[in-house]
Amino acid sequence: MNFHKLVDLEKYLDVAHHVPGRIRVKFSPLILTKPAALSAMREHSDLPAAITSARVNMAARSVVIEYNPEEIFPEVIEELINGVDKNKKVQIISELYGKLMNHPA
């Protein structure tokens, strides 16, 4: 799951449920017309260890992501969900990715 790409697709995504450690994101059927979106959801090679699983359910049009809330703070997830500033979201993802993957942001 390429989270950098998902920020660009946020208009197609809605959070169905979030508790610390687990988030379910529903996606619009329109996302299926975007090859880059499907590719982003299916990519699992660059997931940090703090994300314990990411499952795409095409029939339910949802993605369930389970994560370690001690490494990825639920407040950060809430900012990504509820924030309106796209640049801030990109910055958060870059910083989080850098921290979790031990790469500079």
Secondary structure, DSSP 4 states (H G I P E B T S, - for coil): --HHHHHHTGGGEEEEEEETTEEEEEE-GGGGG-HHHHHHHH--TT--TTEEEEEEETTTTEEEEEE-TTTS-HHHHHHHHH---HHHHHHHHHHHHHHHHT---
